[in-house]
Amino acid sequence: MDGGKHHAWRDIHFHSPASPIRPDVQEPLRVSSSFFVHIVDDDKEVRESLGDLLRSMGYEVALYGSASEFLKVELLDAPGCLVLDVRLPGTSGLELQEYLARINIRVPVILMTGHGDIPMSVRGMKAGAVDFLTKPIRHQDLIDAVATAIRIDQDRRREGAQIAQLQERYELLTSRERQVMALVASGLMNKQVANELSISEVTVKMHRGNVMRKLRAKSVATLARIAEALDIQT
């Protein structure tokens, strides 16, 4: 999501433990065994060395020698990231990255590259990679990149859970309430909504009150943000 979308979360209230996403506030990342890092590199020595480093930081680590090995594994539904060598036997790292995007597996990708592969890595960055690291990889660079990727995945999952919660509330609205919500969120006054739907202004106020209550929106501004988050248009 872009910055505007992130701001759509402000003033939207949830009962879940996760708080609304606020991009200006960066909480310290707590390394936990519930965070998974997948390393794909055909060089056994490299992948095992990187794996040992990340395990020492408390991550769960899985190692693969090729893209095909990685694709055989069912990924756990937990925050994680993929550390991916650009050059691999068979399917390349970039081809794997593009394939995962096509099938909507949104695990954050960190690319590893030799000096001659930098143009390829730039292509990977444009395709959404979090970072690319030049071999030989400095340990601190990898640790920092993985921490960033994990944070991105946590935020994505939190946003997904919040959208799902909003969608559940939206499903409680009647068809007329949804019409009223869309028009009010677009900036129309009650009288304008009434004219648009050929109903009385009193009826609009009733439906509007039901919408605000069911969505737990305390203001029209919040209602507009919810409509934006759910991509509701008139």
C-alpha positions in Angstrom: 0.0 0.0 0.0 1.1 3.5 -0.6 1.2 6.3 2.0 -2.3 7.4 1.4 -3.6 3.9 2.0 -1.7 3.6 5.2 -3.3 6.8 6.5 -6.7 5.2 5.9 -6.1 3.1 9.1 -5.9 6.1 11.4 -9.0 6.4 13.7 -10.3 3.0 12.7 -10.9 1.0 15.8 -10.4 -2.7 16.3 -10.9 -5.1 19.2 -8.0 -7.4 18.1 -4.6 -7.0 19.9 -3.0 -5.6 16.8 -3.2 -1.9 16.7 -3.9 0.1 13.5 -0.9 0.4 11.3 0.9 3.7 11.7 3.8 4.0 9.3 5.5 6.8 11.3 6.0 4.6 14.4 8.7 1.9 14.1 8.5 -0.6 17.0 11.6 -2.6 17.8 11.6 -5.9 16.1 11.6 -8.8 18.5 13.4 -11.8 17.0 11.4 -14.9 17.7 11.3 -18.6 16.6 8.0 -17.8 14.9 9.9 -15.9 12.2 11.0 -18.0 9.2 13.8 -17.4 6.8 14.1 -19.4 3.6 17.5 -19.4 1.9 17.9 -20.5 -1.7 21.5 -20.8 -3.0 23.2 -23.5 -5.0 26.4 -23.0 -3.1 26.1 -25.3 -0.1 28.8 -23.6 1.9 27.2 -20.2 1.5 23.7 -21.2 2.4 24.8 -23.2 5.4 26.9 -20.3 6.6 24.1 -17.8 6.2 21.7 -20.3 7.8 23.9 -20.7 10.9 24.1 -16.9 11.3 20.4 -16.4 11.2 19.7 -19.3 13.5 22.1 -17.7 16.0 19.7 -14.7 15.8 16.7 -16.8 16.8 15.2 -17.3 13.4 13.8 -20.6 12.0 15.8 -21.3 8.9 15.2 -23.6 5.9 17.8 -24.2 3.2 17.4 -25.0 -0.5 19.8 -25.7 -3.3 17.5 -24.7 -6.1 14.2 -23.0 -6.9 12.6 -26.4 -7.6 13.5 -27.5 -4.0 11.9 -24.4 -2.6 8.7 -24.9 -4.6 8.2 -28.4 -3.3 7.8 -27.1 0.3 4.5 -25.9 1.7 5.2 -22.6 3.4 3.9 -22.1 6.9 1.5 -19.3 7.5 3.8 -17.2 9.6 5.9 -14.1 9.2 9.0 -14.8 7.1 11.1 -13.9 4.1 13.1 -15.4 1.3 16.8 -14.9 0.8 17.3 -15.7 -2.9 20.4 -16.0 -5.1 19.9 -14.4 -8.4 21.8 -17.1 -10.3 20.5 -20.6 -9.7 20.6 -23.9 -11.8 17.4 -24.3 -13.8 14.9 -21.7 -12.7 16.8 -18.5 -11.8 16.2 -16.4 -8.7 14.4 -13.7 -10.7 12.2 -16.2 -12.4 11.3 -17.7 -9.0 10.5 -14.2 -7.7 8.3 -13.4 -10.7 6.5 -16.8 -10.4 5.8 -16.3 -6.7 4.3 -12.9 -7.5 2.1 -14.4 -10.2 0.6 -17.0 -7.8 0.2 -14.4 -5.1 2.7 -15.7 -2.6 3.8 -12.4 -1.1 6.8 -13.5 1.0 9.3 -10.6 1.0 12.4 -11.3 -1.1 16.0 -10.4 -0.5 18.2 -11.0 -3.5 21.9 -12.1 -3.3 24.1 -11.2 -6.2 27.6 -11.3 -7.5 29.1 -8.1 -8.8 28.3 -9.1 -12.4 24.6 -9.6 -11.6 23.8 -6.1 -10.3 21.7 -5.1 -13.4 19.7 -8.3 -12.8 19.2 -7.4 -9.2 18.0 -3.9 -10.0 15.4 -5.6 -12.1 14.5 -7.7 -9.1 14.2 -4.6 -6.9 11.8 -3.0 -9.4 9.8 -6.2 -9.2 9.4 -5.7 -5.4 12.5 -7.2 -3.7 13.2 -5.7 -0.3 17.0 -5.5 -0.9 19.9 -7.0 -2.8 23.1 -8.0 -1.1 26.4 -8.3 -3.0 28.5 -11.4 -2.3 30.5 -11.9 -0.2 27.7 -10.8 2.1 28.5 -8.9 5.3 26.8 -10.5 8.3 25.3 -7.2 9.5 23.9 -6.4 6.1 22.0 -9.7 6.0 20.8 -9.3 9.6 19.5 -5.8 8.8 17.9 -6.9 5.5 16.1 -9.8 7.1 14.8 -7.7 10.0 13.4 -5.2 7.5 11.8 -8.0 5.4 10.2 -9.6 8.5 8.8 -6.2 9.6 7.3 -5.7 6.1 5.7 -9.2 6.3 4.3 -8.5 9.7 2.8 -5.2 8.6 1.3 -6.9 5.5 -0.3 -9.6 7.6 -1.6 -7.1 10.2 -3.1 -5.1 7.4 -4.7 -8.2 5.9 -6.2 -9.1 9.3 -7.6 -5.6 9.7 -9.1 -5.6 6.2 -10.7 -9.0 6.9 -12.2 -7.6 10.1 -13.6 -4.6 8.3 -15.0 -6.8 5.6 -16.8 -8.9 8.2 -18.4 -5.7 9.5 -19.3 -4.5 6.0 -21.1 -7.9 5.4 -23.5 -6.9 8.2 -24.8 -4.0 6.1 -28.0 -4.2 4.1 -27.8 -3.4 0.4 -29.4 0.0 1.1 -27.0 0.7 3.9 -24.1 -0.1 1.5 -25.5 2.4 -1.0 -25.8 5.1 1.7 -22.3 4.3 3.0 -20.7 4.7 -0.4 -22.4 8.0 -1.1 -21.7 9.5 2.3 -18.1 8.3 2.1 -17.8 10.0 -1.2 -18.7 13.4 0.4 -22.4 13.8 -0.3 -24.6 15.4 2.3 -27.7 13.6 3.6 -30.0 15.7 1.3 -27.9 14.8 -1.7 -27.9 11.1 -0.8 -31.7 11.2 -0.5 -32.0 12.8 -3.9 -29.6 10.3 -5.4 -31.5 7.3 -4.0 -35.0 8.8 -4.2 -35.6 8.3 -0.5 -36.4 10.7 2.3 -33.7 12.5 4.2 -35.0 10.9 7.4 -34.5 7.5 5.9 -31.0 8.4 4.9 -30.2 9.5 8.5 -31.5 6.2 9.8 -29.4 4.1 7.4 -26.4 6.3 8.0 -26.7 5.8 11.8 -26.9 2.0 11.2 -23.8 2.1 9.1 -21.8 4.1 11.6 -22.9 1.7 14.4 -22.2 -1.5 12.5 -18.8 -0.3 11.2 -18.0 1.3 14.6 -17.1 4.5 12.8 -17.2 7.6 14.9 -17.1 10.2 12.1 -17.6 10.6 8.4 -13.9 10.9 8.0 -13.4 7.4 9.5 -16.2 6.1 7.3 -14.4 7.4 4.3 -11.2 5.7 5.4 -13.0 2.4 5.8 -14.5 2.8 2.3 -11.0 3.5 0.9 -9.5 0.5 2.7 -12.2 -1.8 1.3 -12.0 -0.1 -2.1 -15.7 0.8 -2.1 -16.7 3.2 -4.8 -20.0 4.8 -5.8 
